[in-house]
Amino acid sequence: MLPKYEEEIAQWKIQDEDVLSYALFPQVAVDFFKYRQAQKTGVDPAVADTGNKAYPV
């Protein structure tokens, strides 16, 4: 099952432990991955318009 989980979170995976976190706590892990990505990039996905590629400053 781990290879399947690894494919599902490929866009968020930074380290191997991310796959285990997703396998054990799928919803919480995805929320954390989104938060971690927002902190790293400085873009909050909740307010970004990715369809039009418009990001708040």
Backbone as XML, in Angstrom:
<?xml version="1.0"?>
<chain id="A" units="angstrom">
  <residue number="1" name="MET">
    <atom name="N" x="0.813" y="-1.204" z="0.000"/>
    <atom name="CA" x="0.000" y="0.000" z="0.000"/>
    <atom name="C" x="0.854" y="1.265" z="0.000"/>
  </residue>
  <residue number="2" name="LEU">
    <atom name="N" x="2.062" y="1.205" z="0.529"/>
    <atom name="CA" x="2.884" y="2.412" z="0.606"/>
    <atom name="C" x="3.195" y="3.028" z="-0.762"/>
  </residue>
  <residue number="3" name="PRO">
    <atom name="N" x="3.490" y="2.224" z="-1.795"/>
    <atom name="CA" x="3.702" y="2.848" z="-3.107"/>
    <atom name="C" x="2.457" y="3.600" z="-3.614"/>
  </residue>
  <residue number="4" name="LYS">
    <atom name="N" x="1.283" y="3.073" z="-3.310"/>
    <atom name="CA" x="0.035" y="3.748" z="-3.699"/>
    <atom name="C" x="-0.081" y="5.086" z="-2.973"/>
  </residue>
  <residue number="5" name="TYR">
    <atom name="N" x="0.188" y="5.086" z="-1.682"/>
    <atom name="CA" x="0.132" y="6.324" z="-0.904"/>
    <atom name="C" x="1.178" y="7.319" z="-1.389"/>
  </residue>
  <residue number="6" name="GLU">
    <atom name="N" x="2.341" y="6.818" z="-1.736"/>
    <atom name="CA" x="3.403" y="7.701" z="-2.216"/>
    <atom name="C" x="2.990" y="8.402" z="-3.510"/>
  </residue>
  <residue number="7" name="GLU">
    <atom name="N" x="2.294" y="7.704" z="-4.384"/>
    <atom name="CA" x="1.791" y="8.314" z="-5.620"/>
    <atom name="C" x="0.730" y="9.370" z="-5.322"/>
  </residue>
  <residue number="8" name="GLU">
    <atom name="N" x="-0.117" y="9.099" z="-4.336"/>
    <atom name="CA" x="-1.207" y="10.018" z="-4.008"/>
    <atom name="C" x="-0.690" y="11.343" z="-3.453"/>
  </residue>
  <residue number="9" name="ILE">
    <atom name="N" x="0.423" y="11.319" z="-2.743"/>
    <atom name="CA" x="0.933" y="12.551" z="-2.131"/>
    <atom name="C" x="2.209" y="13.041" z="-2.802"/>
  </residue>
  <residue number="10" name="ALA">
    <atom name="N" x="2.455" y="12.625" z="-4.000"/>
    <atom name="CA" x="3.705" y="12.987" z="-4.688"/>
    <atom name="C" x="3.922" y="14.499" z="-4.731"/>
  </residue>
  <residue number="11" name="GLN">
    <atom name="N" x="2.867" y="15.276" z="-4.871"/>
    <atom name="CA" x="3.026" y="16.727" z="-4.955"/>
    <atom name="C" x="3.441" y="17.361" z="-3.634"/>
  </residue>
  <residue number="12" name="TRP">
    <atom name="N" x="3.213" y="16.672" z="-2.515"/>
    <atom name="CA" x="3.550" y="17.230" z="-1.210"/>
    <atom name="C" x="4.730" y="16.549" z="-0.533"/>
  </residue>
  <residue number="13" name="LYS">
    <atom name="N" x="5.152" y="15.414" z="-1.021"/>
    <atom name="CA" x="6.184" y="14.627" z="-0.345"/>
    <atom name="C" x="7.528" y="15.352" z="-0.355"/>
  </residue>
  <residue number="14" name="ILE">
    <atom name="N" x="8.073" y="15.539" z="0.823"/>
    <atom name="CA" x="9.399" y="16.120" z="0.977"/>
    <atom name="C" x="10.347" y="15.082" z="1.578"/>
  </residue>
  <residue number="15" name="GLN">
    <atom name="N" x="9.821" y="14.297" z="2.486"/>
    <atom name="CA" x="10.639" y="13.271" z="3.131"/>
    <atom name="C" x="9.843" y="11.973" z="3.219"/>
  </residue>
  <residue number="16" name="ASP">
    <atom name="N" x="10.536" y="10.870" z="3.457"/>
    <atom name="CA" x="9.884" y="9.557" z="3.486"/>
    <atom name="C" x="8.813" y="9.451" z="4.567"/>
  </residue>
  <residue number="17" name="GLU">
    <atom name="N" x="8.993" y="10.159" z="5.658"/>
    <atom name="CA" x="8.022" y="10.112" z="6.750"/>
    <atom name="C" x="6.663" y="10.673" z="6.349"/>
  </residue>
  <residue number="18" name="ASP">
    <atom name="N" x="6.640" y="11.499" z="5.313"/>
    <atom name="CA" x="5.367" y="12.052" z="4.843"/>
    <atom name="C" x="4.421" y="10.951" z="4.377"/>
  </residue>
  <residue number="19" name="VAL">
    <atom name="N" x="4.962" y="9.911" z="3.772"/>
    <atom name="CA" x="4.135" y="8.789" z="3.311"/>
    <atom name="C" x="3.514" y="8.071" z="4.502"/>
  </residue>
  <residue number="20" name="LEU">
    <atom name="N" x="4.292" y="7.872" z="5.543"/>
    <atom name="CA" x="3.763" y="7.210" z="6.744"/>
    <atom name="C" x="2.710" y="8.072" z="7.418"/>
  </residue>
  <residue number="21" name="SER">
    <atom name="N" x="2.939" y="9.360" z="7.490"/>
    <atom name="CA" x="1.948" y="10.257" z="8.083"/>
    <atom name="C" x="0.633" y="10.184" z="7.316"/>
  </residue>
  <residue number="22" name="TYR">
    <atom name="N" x="0.722" y="10.164" z="5.994"/>
    <atom name="CA" x="-0.481" y="10.083" z="5.170"/>
    <atom name="C" x="-1.181" y="8.737" z="5.338"/>
  </residue>
  <residue number="23" name="ALA">
    <atom name="N" x="-0.392" y="7.660" z="5.439"/>
    <atom name="CA" x="-0.985" y="6.329" z="5.595"/>
    <atom name="C" x="-1.753" y="6.214" z="6.913"/>
  </residue>
  <residue number="24" name="LEU">
    <atom name="N" x="-1.230" y="6.830" z="7.962"/>
    <atom name="CA" x="-1.867" y="6.734" z="9.273"/>
    <atom name="C" x="-2.984" y="7.748" z="9.480"/>
  </residue>
  <residue number="25" name="PHE">
    <atom name="N" x="-2.778" y="8.971" z="8.993"/>
    <atom name="CA" x="-3.732" y="10.059" z="9.223"/>
    <atom name="C" x="-3.954" y="10.835" z="7.923"/>
  </residue>
  <residue number="26" name="PRO">
    <atom name="N" x="-4.697" y="10.275" z="6.964"/>
    <atom name="CA" x="-4.794" y="10.891" z="5.634"/>
    <atom name="C" x="-5.300" y="12.334" z="5.624"/>
  </residue>
  <residue number="27" name="GLN">
    <atom name="N" x="-6.390" y="12.633" z="6.279"/>
    <atom name="CA" x="-6.947" y="13.984" z="6.213"/>
    <atom name="C" x="-6.066" y="14.986" z="6.947"/>
  </residue>
  <residue number="28" name="VAL">
    <atom name="N" x="-5.612" y="14.630" z="8.114"/>
    <atom name="CA" x="-4.756" y="15.524" z="8.896"/>
    <atom name="C" x="-3.435" y="15.762" z="8.170"/>
  </residue>
  <residue number="29" name="ALA">
    <atom name="N" x="-2.881" y="14.726" z="7.570"/>
    <atom name="CA" x="-1.610" y="14.850" z="6.865"/>
    <atom name="C" x="-1.735" y="15.790" z="5.668"/>
  </residue>
  <residue number="30" name="VAL">
    <atom name="N" x="-2.801" y="15.676" z="4.899"/>
    <atom name="CA" x="-2.988" y="16.552" z="3.738"/>
    <atom name="C" x="-3.107" y="18.005" z="4.190"/>
  </residue>
  <residue number="31" name="ASP">
    <atom name="N" x="-3.856" y="18.250" z="5.258"/>
    <atom name="CA" x="-3.968" y="19.608" z="5.787"/>
    <atom name="C" x="-2.600" y="20.136" z="6.209"/>
  </residue>
  <residue number="32" name="PHE">
    <atom name="N" x="-1.806" y="19.283" z="6.858"/>
    <atom name="CA" x="-0.464" y="19.682" z="7.265"/>
    <atom name="C" x="0.422" y="19.961" z="6.056"/>
  </residue>
  <residue number="33" name="PHE">
    <atom name="N" x="0.348" y="19.108" z="5.035"/>
    <atom name="CA" x="1.170" y="19.317" z="3.837"/>
    <atom name="C" x="0.832" y="20.647" z="3.172"/>
  </residue>
  <residue number="34" name="LYS">
    <atom name="N" x="-0.455" y="20.970" z="3.111"/>
    <atom name="CA" x="-0.867" y="22.244" z="2.524"/>
    <atom name="C" x="-0.351" y="23.417" z="3.358"/>
  </residue>
  <residue number="35" name="TYR">
    <atom name="N" x="-0.439" y="23.289" z="4.676"/>
    <atom name="CA" x="0.059" y="24.335" z="5.563"/>
    <atom name="C" x="1.571" y="24.500" z="5.404"/>
  </residue>
  <residue number="36" name="ARG">
    <atom name="N" x="2.291" y="23.382" z="5.365"/>
    <atom name="CA" x="3.745" y="23.423" z="5.220"/>
    <atom name="C" x="4.138" y="24.073" z="3.899"/>
  </residue>
  <residue number="37" name="GLN">
    <atom name="N" x="3.420" y="23.744" z="2.835"/>
    <atom name="CA" x="3.709" y="24.334" z="1.535"/>
    <atom name="C" x="3.417" y="25.840" z="1.551"/>
  </residue>
  <residue number="38" name="ALA">
    <atom name="N" x="2.340" y="26.245" z="2.199"/>
    <atom name="CA" x="2.004" y="27.665" z="2.294"/>
    <atom name="C" x="3.073" y="28.425" z="3.064"/>
  </residue>
  <residue number="39" name="GLN">
    <atom name="N" x="3.581" y="27.834" z="4.123"/>
    <atom name="CA" x="4.636" y="28.479" z="4.902"/>
    <atom name="C" x="5.919" y="28.602" z="4.087"/>
  </residue>
  <residue number="40" name="LYS">
    <atom name="N" x="6.213" y="27.596" z="3.303"/>
    <atom name="CA" x="7.441" y="27.580" z="2.508"/>
    <atom name="C" x="7.374" y="28.572" z="1.352"/>
  </residue>
  <residue number="41" name="THR">
    <atom name="N" x="6.241" y="28.637" z="0.657"/>
    <atom name="CA" x="6.114" y="29.487" z="-0.524"/>
    <atom name="C" x="5.584" y="30.880" z="-0.208"/>
  </residue>
  <residue number="42" name="GLY">
    <atom name="N" x="4.948" y="31.032" z="0.947"/>
    <atom name="CA" x="4.368" y="32.322" z="1.295"/>
    <atom name="C" x="3.031" y="32.581" z="0.622"/>
  </residue>
  <residue number="43" name="VAL">
    <atom name="N" x="2.427" y="31.553" z="0.030"/>
    <atom name="CA" x="1.129" y="31.687" z="-0.639"/>
    <atom name="C" x="0.117" y="30.817" z="0.089"/>
  </residue>
  <residue number="44" name="ASP">
    <atom name="N" x="-0.958" y="31.438" z="0.529"/>
    <atom name="CA" x="-2.024" y="30.697" z="1.197"/>
    <atom name="C" x="-2.951" y="30.114" z="0.131"/>
  </residue>
  <residue number="45" name="PRO">
    <atom name="N" x="-3.017" y="28.782" z="0.001"/>
    <atom name="CA" x="-3.845" y="28.185" z="-1.045"/>
    <atom name="C" x="-5.339" y="28.462" z="-0.877"/>
  </residue>
  <residue number="46" name="ALA">
    <atom name="N" x="-5.757" y="28.847" z="0.320"/>
    <atom name="CA" x="-7.172" y="29.127" z="0.553"/>
    <atom name="C" x="-7.616" y="30.413" z="-0.147"/>
  </residue>
  <residue number="47" name="VAL">
    <atom name="N" x="-6.694" y="31.354" z="-0.364"/>
    <atom name="CA" x="-7.058" y="32.626" z="-0.992"/>
    <atom name="C" x="-6.462" y="32.776" z="-2.391"/>
  </residue>
  <residue number="48" name="ALA">
    <atom name="N" x="-5.668" y="31.821" z="-2.826"/>
    <atom name="CA" x="-5.059" y="31.894" z="-4.150"/>
    <atom name="C" x="-6.041" y="31.432" z="-5.224"/>
  </residue>
  <residue number="49" name="ASP">
    <atom name="N" x="-6.043" y="32.110" z="-6.332"/>
    <atom name="CA" x="-6.848" y="31.722" z="-7.486"/>
    <atom name="C" x="-5.928" y="31.006" z="-8.468"/>
  </residue>
  <residue number="50" name="THR">
    <atom name="N" x="-5.743" y="29.694" z="-8.258"/>
    <atom name="CA" x="-4.791" y="28.943" z="-9.068"/>
    <atom name="C" x="-5.251" y="28.777" z="-10.506"/>
  </residue>
  <residue number="51" name="GLY">
    <atom name="N" x="-6.532" y="28.843" z="-10.745"/>
    <atom name="CA" x="-7.051" y="28.724" z="-12.118"/>
    <atom name="C" x="-6.582" y="29.867" z="-13.001"/>
  </residue>
  <residue number="52" name="ASN">
    <atom name="N" x="-6.591" y="31.065" z="-12.434"/>
    <atom name="CA" x="-6.147" y="32.255" z="-13.174"/>
    <atom name="C" x="-4.713" y="32.646" z="-12.832"/>
  </residue>
  <residue number="53" name="LYS">
    <atom name="N" x="-4.073" y="31.843" z="-11.988"/>
    <atom name="CA" x="-2.710" y="32.105" z="-11.522"/>
    <atom name="C" x="-2.587" y="33.478" z="-10.886"/>
  </residue>
  <residue number="54" name="ALA">
    <atom name="N" x="-3.564" y="33.808" z="-10.029"/>
    <atom name="CA" x="-3.561" y="35.067" z="-9.294"/>
    <atom name="C" x="-3.326" y="34.756" z="-7.822"/>
  </residue>
  <residue number="55" name="TYR">
    <atom name="N" x="-2.275" y="35.345" z="-7.283"/>
    <atom name="CA" x="-1.906" y="35.097" z="-5.896"/>
    <atom name="C" x="-1.851" y="36.410" z="-5.142"/>
  </residue>
  <residue number="56" name="PRO">
    <atom name="N" x="-2.440" y="36.473" z="-3.967"/>
    <atom name="CA" x="-2.421" y="37.711" z="-3.202"/>
    <atom name="C" x="-1.002" y="38.031" z="-2.720"/>
  </residue>
  <residue number="57" name="VAL">
    <atom name="N" x="-0.751" y="39.295" z="-2.567"/>
    <atom name="CA" x="0.582" y="39.736" z="-2.105"/>
    <atom name="C" x="0.538" y="40.023" z="-0.647"/>
  </residue>
</chain>
